Amino acid sequence: MNPQQLLIEAFVEECLVEMKKQKHPDPTDLFNFGLGSADAAVRRIKTKYIEKLKKQNEENADNKIF
């Protein structure tokens, strides 16, 4: 895992931990539904950026002169 990916992974995990701390005790609370949507959005963005990094790394590898 490269340093950029490690940073993205760590940042996302910290965001998810903080979001879980905000969860209300009542499971039917509308705020919790919003947190669920935010959780999913953070995970989608993480995947998007990880894929961009992979693509960038592949392009960089292809452009190297051996």
N, C-alpha and C positions, 0 to 999 in steps of 0.2 A: 504494500500500500504506500503510495507516495505521500509526501507531507501535505499537499493540498487536499487530498482525499481524506486524510486523517483529520485535518482541521474541520472539514465539512462535517464529517461523522461526529466529531466531538461537539461541535456547535449545535447540530440537530439534537443530539441526545440531551444536552443541557436545556434546550428549548422545551423538549418534551417533558423533562423532569419538572421544570418550572410550571408548565401548563397543568400537569397532574396535581401540583400543589394547590391550584386554584379551584379544583373540582369541588362542587357543593355536595354536602352529605345526602341530599335528596336526589335519588337517581332519576326522577322524572323532571327535574329542574331544567328549564329551557337553556339556561346558561351552559349546562353540561353538554347539551346537543351542539352548541356553538363550539365548545372545546373539542368535541369529536371531529367536527368539520375542520377546525384549525389544525388538529393533529394530522389529519389526512393530507391537508394542504402542505404542511411542513415536510411530510414524507415524500410527497410528489416532487416538491422543489428539490429536495435532497437527491432524488433519483435523477432529475433533470440535470443538475450540476455535475453529478458523478459521471453521467453519460457524456456530457460536454468535455470533461477532463479526459475521459478515455479516448474520445475522438481526437482531441487536441494532441494527446500523447502518441496516438497512432500516426497522425499527420507529421508530427515532429520526427518520429522514428523513420518514416518514409522519406523525409527530406534530408536525412543525414547522409553524408558522403563517407563511404568506408574506404 
